[in-house]
């Protein structure tokens, strides 16, 4: 059909993070300009806006973690600092006039499908009525707070790592960090040379993959500036390498997984001198069962004279610090809760009411599922980016989002053609897809016995148990037989 014959949909995009910015750019490319991005915060950027803690760094290589159409010759390091990534997204948004479409401080509390339209509400106020919703709400944006008695009694500054209080003085202070995930490791690496004492409260030991983070030289940057194709070639080679090594290791390639484990174990044994500390830092589960931590310097940091790894369970928090179950009070000036995020909320707490009043709370009461991570039976013209079972632990999140959006845009084009008014996954197709995911999950590392944020309340990982190539093939074009198409 020619451009004049196409319908022009009214679209709402939920979230102005990486995926929301991407959606705005691609909608404009296809000639769709009647859309609004609803952002709950006062600034774009998503997780890179929310997280500003010391030492923040991406664990995907810089030239792999970028939009395919926007290479960046100016990355400072092999793994980008968080502030650079935030600046990158801000720069891309400015270049493509994305902010013209954003309504900030506009959290959608309820979306209701009625008479062929989605009604977006905030409290009792109707903000918009649209034909299509693209949810770009992200995965890790709801901080999890620990259930520990007395946190509110602490006399010093206490905050979640994703809500960093930059007014709290750190230099020469006694810092406590609860948690040992990637965030806690990065904070420890950064702060150990600045504070008088750092207490890291460990519930579970983590495997650490050693990966240096060298700066790009000015000569290297100039090559990228002069030869943009070099950046594309590097992006392609990194993506292929990642897919064929770690991407296969986590889904059952024993040879690749053995290499990962051997590297992590050698890093621990070669780096930690004290056998007692080494034992405390040795996990009792398979490497990559939890998200693998990338760090060149954590073991060195935790062995500094002003660092202490605390493995006794926490009894409670008091005004002066953290008391462990051995009776000891660990005196602190600042307490950081590096306790992660709820990885299963997605667009919630927004209420989503589909056709005939079906409530997503009921649909997802037991587990979060979607057809190919994108569509929900009974929720027409509602599409998700980085939804349940996306390959968030396997590949670059930007690559995932780009491929999923390409798939969604084909469904939107079907609506624009005028012969289809409602598009949603067939229940039987969704059931088959999710059954295939569950069947394949038994070969993956995520079900080998550890507790992680990948798992739902029943122990099912919301992950992708297949290869990168299968994901690319699945996202190349929708099989319309899997969809309920209503004229």
Buried (B, 14 or more C-beta within 10 A) or exposed (E): EEEEEBEEBBBBBBBBBBBBBBBBBBBBEEEBEEBBBBBBBEBBBBBBBBBBBBBBBBBBBBBBBBBBEBBBBEBBBBBBBBEBBBBBBBEBBEEBEBBEBBEBEBBBBBBBBEEEBBBBBBEEEEBBBBBBBBBBBBBBBBBBEBEBEBBEEBEBBBBBBBEBEEEBEBEEBBBBBBBBBBBBBBBBBBBBEBBEBBBBBBEBBBBBBBBEBEEBEEEBBEEBEEEEEBBBEBBEEBBEEBBBBBBBBBBBBEEBBEBBBEBBBEBBEEBBEEEEBBEBBEBEBBBBBBBBBBBBBBBBBBBEEBBBBBBBEBBEBBEBBBBBEEEEEBBBBBBBBBBBBBBBBBBBEBBBBBBEEBBBEEBBEEBBBBBBBBBBBBBBBBBBBBBBBBBBBBBBBBBBBBBBBEBBBBBBEBBBEEEBBBBBBBEEBBBEBBEEBBEBBEEBBBBEEBEBBBBBEEEBBBBBBBBBEBBEEBBEEBEEEBBBBEE
